[in-house]
């Protein structure tokens, strides 16, 4: 058969080949295509240019080395077959002679057509394509199947299933986050948060959702005691509420604090407040409720006269008196039962019921029922009900009682004629009687009992005033 002729040459230290046994294509010490075989464990195999090795190449020395000249590279080509580098239990080192892992690389790594020929970051990794961690077919630039922990402690702890745990601050739109989550919008007119809805009424927080019919903002609280405060803060890095501007509580009530001199709610000159239905949706409360007065003037509207027991002999009349500086009717400088107004008391005039009898110890009752206004919220806190009384002497009495809308007496037999031969106004109730039932639109009942102890004595009841707090006006 015809083939290539090779020469076996025994070299020496001075022939330029450096091997103990040389296989070469020609004779002499300068022939190219030489394979030098060393005979000691520390020697190497030296191959000339354009030399191919077929089959298996094995090394038995402790630290075998394949070396090229300083200007050449070492290429391993598998053509269409598979090229594998491995060992039974050893590691591969690139840029290091003591790799601690299956693959240890000292320096930067570039992966991809473009990144493999570009300078990688120092001791870093540049990947041109997609990276899959726990997944072999990533659909994103970085695909992770499993949990992720970021931070010194969180990276060593079990993260949430298929979730993300971050130990430090997160910045969105900022590289210097000062809080656990610090979000900065891209421009002055854009929202920092945008939560798109999957369907109507499903998002917990929506700010500028951009969908027709969606709420601009929705906050949903799981805890019924949670509230929303809008307040000013002096330090955005370590925020504490300095001044609460508005509070929304779980009952749906919006509270604007009463401190300060500015109006809590300001409308433009062309704006109006529209109440869709019953005006109770705009109720006043607390100190915002204004005080209004109900005046009951004899003869009381809706009043009736009723005998009390068996001693009811006498006469009951209604009349009017006015001091001489006004109308000078039934008045005198020294008042009497028939002229009860005192001319020496400026602006004194009264409508009244007068009871007198021809025998001693007689009495008569006046009952009046009136309807609480629909805007009634509560009685005024102090002295809400007053009544005028007049008597001939201390043995006579004008006692006023008040019954709530449930029929329970709340002010019982209060003496309102506390002077003699003079009109006096007395507090029938000194507080708001909050224990009572006072229903707007229902009826309150007042009883005035007029009693004398001596024949021909006079007892009189005049005007009754009632101060209440309005929830609308």
Secondary structure, DSSP 8 states (H G I E B T S, - for coil): ------EEEE--TTSSS--SEEEESSSSSS-SS-EEE-SSTT--EEE-TT----S-----STT------TT-------TTS------SS--EEES-SS-SSSEEE-S-EEESTTGGGS---TT-EEESS-EEES-SS-SSSEEE-S-EEESTTGGGS---TT-EEE-S-EEES-SS--SSEEE--SSTTS-S-----SSTT--SB-SS---TT--S--B--SSTT--EEEEE-S-STT---SEEEEEE-TTS-EE----SSS-SS---TT------S-GGGG---GGGSEEEEEEE-SS-TTEEEEE-SS---SEEEEEEEE-TTTT-BSEESS--SS--EETTSTT-EEEEEEEE-SSSSEEEEEEEEEE--TTEEEE-SS--EEEEEEESSTT-EEEEEEE-TTS-EEEEEEE---SSSS-EEEEEESS--TTS---TTSEEEEEEEEEESSTT-EEEEEEEEEEEEES--
